[in-house]
Amino acid sequence: MSMYQMFPLLAISLIVYAVLALTGAAGPVWYESTILELTMVSGEIWTVNAGDLFLLVSMGLLFVELLRSTKTGSESIMNHALSVVVFVVSLLLFIIVKGFGNSVFFLFMSMTFLDFMAGFIVTTVTARRDLAVGGGLSG
């Protein structure tokens, strides 16, 4: 295992969002800028915004984090602890900092909450199972 296993991947999304929001390089409401418009068979136009793409990539990272949460060991525990930090930082940014109080960031913050909760729950269940299999629990 390496340091890669300890690093919470959703921190990458948080850093990207923070850079875009705090520098204003992509515009003050960068997440509303249109990336793609597709005409559907129904005739409706599906508009994909930068915020949609950000959330899609973040969901991919969340999926990888959920897969990684099944591993045990000190790197995994450190990953869970750092995931809590990512959630707390996201929560504080959402509540306090201008540019973060929107639905795109709220949904991302929800992903950081799911990441740390899933990691905590999976680790707890795995530890209980390992104790039961090893004869550490009677009942």
C-alpha positions as CSV (number, residue, x, y, z in Angstrom):
1,M,0.0,0.0,0.0
2,S,1.1,3.5,-0.6
3,M,0.3,7.1,0.2
4,Y,-2.1,6.9,-2.7
5,Q,-4.4,4.7,-0.6
6,M,-4.5,7.2,2.2
7,F,-5.4,10.2,0.0
8,P,-9.1,10.8,-0.3
9,L,-9.9,11.3,-4.0
10,L,-12.8,13.7,-3.4
11,A,-10.1,16.1,-2.2
12,I,-9.1,16.5,-5.8
13,S,-12.7,17.7,-6.7
14,L,-12.7,20.0,-3.7
15,I,-9.4,21.6,-4.8
16,V,-10.6,22.0,-8.4
17,Y,-13.8,23.6,-7.3
18,A,-12.0,25.9,-4.8
19,V,-9.5,27.0,-7.5
20,L,-12.4,27.7,-9.9
21,A,-14.5,29.5,-7.4
22,L,-11.9,31.5,-5.6
23,T,-9.8,32.7,-8.6
24,G,-12.8,33.4,-10.8
25,A,-10.7,32.3,-13.7
26,A,-13.6,30.4,-15.3
27,G,-16.2,33.1,-14.4
28,P,-18.0,33.8,-11.2
29,V,-20.7,31.2,-11.9
30,W,-18.4,28.8,-13.9
31,Y,-20.7,25.8,-13.0
32,E,-23.5,27.3,-15.1
33,S,-21.5,27.6,-18.3
34,T,-22.7,25.3,-21.1
35,I,-20.3,22.5,-22.1
36,L,-22.5,20.6,-24.5
37,E,-25.9,20.7,-26.1
38,L,-27.4,17.6,-27.6
39,T,-30.7,17.3,-29.5
40,M,-32.5,14.2,-28.3
41,V,-34.8,12.0,-30.5
42,S,-37.7,13.6,-28.7
43,G,-36.7,17.0,-29.9
44,E,-35.7,18.2,-26.5
45,I,-32.3,19.8,-26.1
46,W,-30.1,18.3,-23.3
47,T,-27.8,20.9,-22.0
48,V,-24.7,19.8,-20.0
49,N,-23.2,22.5,-17.8
50,A,-19.8,22.6,-16.2
51,G,-21.4,21.9,-12.8
52,D,-23.0,18.7,-14.3
53,L,-19.6,17.6,-15.5
54,F,-18.0,18.4,-12.2
55,L,-20.6,16.3,-10.4
56,L,-20.2,13.4,-12.8
57,V,-16.4,13.3,-12.3
58,S,-16.9,13.6,-8.6
59,M,-19.4,10.7,-8.6
60,G,-16.7,8.6,-10.4
61,L,-14.2,9.5,-7.7
62,L,-16.8,8.6,-5.0
63,F,-17.3,5.2,-6.7
64,V,-13.6,4.5,-6.5
65,E,-13.6,5.7,-2.8
66,L,-16.4,3.3,-2.0
67,L,-14.5,0.5,-3.6
68,R,-11.4,1.5,-1.6
69,S,-13.4,1.6,1.6
70,T,-13.6,-2.2,1.6
71,K,-9.9,-2.5,2.3
72,T,-8.6,-2.8,5.8
73,G,-5.4,-1.5,7.4
74,S,-3.8,1.6,8.7
75,E,-3.8,3.3,5.2
76,S,-7.6,2.7,5.1
77,I,-8.2,4.2,8.5
78,M,-6.1,7.2,7.6
79,N,-8.1,7.6,4.4
80,H,-11.3,7.6,6.4
81,A,-9.9,10.2,8.8
82,L,-8.9,12.4,5.9
83,S,-12.3,11.9,4.3
84,V,-13.8,13.4,7.5
85,V,-11.5,16.4,7.1
86,V,-12.6,16.8,3.4
87,F,-16.3,16.7,4.6
88,V,-15.7,19.2,7.4
89,V,-13.8,21.6,5.1
90,S,-16.6,21.3,2.4
91,L,-19.3,22.0,5.0
92,L,-17.5,25.1,6.3
93,L,-16.9,26.3,2.7
94,F,-20.6,25.8,1.9
95,I,-21.8,27.7,5.0
96,I,-19.2,30.5,5.2
97,V,-17.5,31.2,1.8
98,K,-19.0,33.1,-1.1
99,G,-19.2,31.0,-4.3
100,F,-19.8,27.7,-2.4
101,G,-23.4,28.2,-1.4
102,N,-25.1,26.6,-4.4
103,S,-26.7,23.3,-5.4
104,V,-23.7,22.0,-7.3
105,F,-21.4,22.4,-4.2
106,F,-24.2,21.1,-1.9
107,L,-24.4,17.9,-3.9
108,F,-20.6,17.6,-3.9
109,M,-20.6,18.1,-0.1
110,S,-23.2,15.4,0.2
111,M,-20.8,13.1,-1.7
112,T,-18.1,13.8,0.8
113,F,-20.5,13.0,3.6
114,L,-21.4,9.7,1.9
115,D,-17.7,8.9,1.4
116,F,-16.8,9.2,5.1
117,M,-20.0,7.5,6.3
118,A,-19.6,4.6,4.0
119,G,-15.9,4.2,4.9
120,F,-16.8,4.3,8.6
121,I,-19.7,1.8,8.2
122,V,-17.8,-0.6,6.0
123,T,-14.8,-0.6,8.2
124,T,-16.9,-1.2,11.3
125,V,-18.8,-4.1,9.7
126,T,-15.6,-5.6,8.3
127,A,-13.9,-5.4,11.7
128,R,-16.9,-7.0,13.4
129,R,-17.0,-9.8,10.8
130,D,-13.2,-10.4,11.2
131,L,-13.6,-10.5,15.0
132,A,-16.5,-13.0,14.7
133,V,-14.6,-15.2,12.2
134,G,-11.5,-15.1,14.4
135,G,-13.5,-16.2,17.4
136,G,-13.2,-12.8,19.1
137,L,-17.0,-12.3,19.5
138,S,-19.3,-14.8,21.1
139,G,-22.8,-14.0,20.0
